[in-house]
Amino acid sequence: QVQLVESGGGLVQPGGSLRLACVASGTAFSKDAMAWYRQVPGQRRELLAVISRSGTDNYFSAVKGRATISRDNAKNTVYLDVNNLTAEDEAVYYCNALSTSGLTLYGWGQGTQVTVAS
């Protein structure tokens, strides 16, 4: 049974930083590209960053220049470090594995809520 469990969200002040983590179980983690997304209520889920199984990373406009995606295959965990948080970063953050064509492979976990407020 596949499980994706995100953690690390919470309340952070504007300008602050967070490290999000996602532990995958029941997957071929080391063979999968992994991605972080976020979703604001009423909006589409937004792709933030992707890391290939070899560790190559790519970032999308919402977090480009202020985020780092990384992975620890020994722990089946993918991380997202985000700094300079603003109110626009307030969302539920999710991870998933990606196929070679960029489609998500698994059902979504519960996500982790990030709230930005002073």
Buried (B, 14 or more C-beta within 10 A) or exposed (E): EEEBBBBBBEEBEEEBEBEBBBBBEEBEBEEBBBBBBBBEEEEEBBBBBBBEBEEEEBBBEBBEEBBBBBBEEEEBBBBBBBBEBEEEBBBBBBBBBBEEEEEBBBEBBEBBEBEBEE
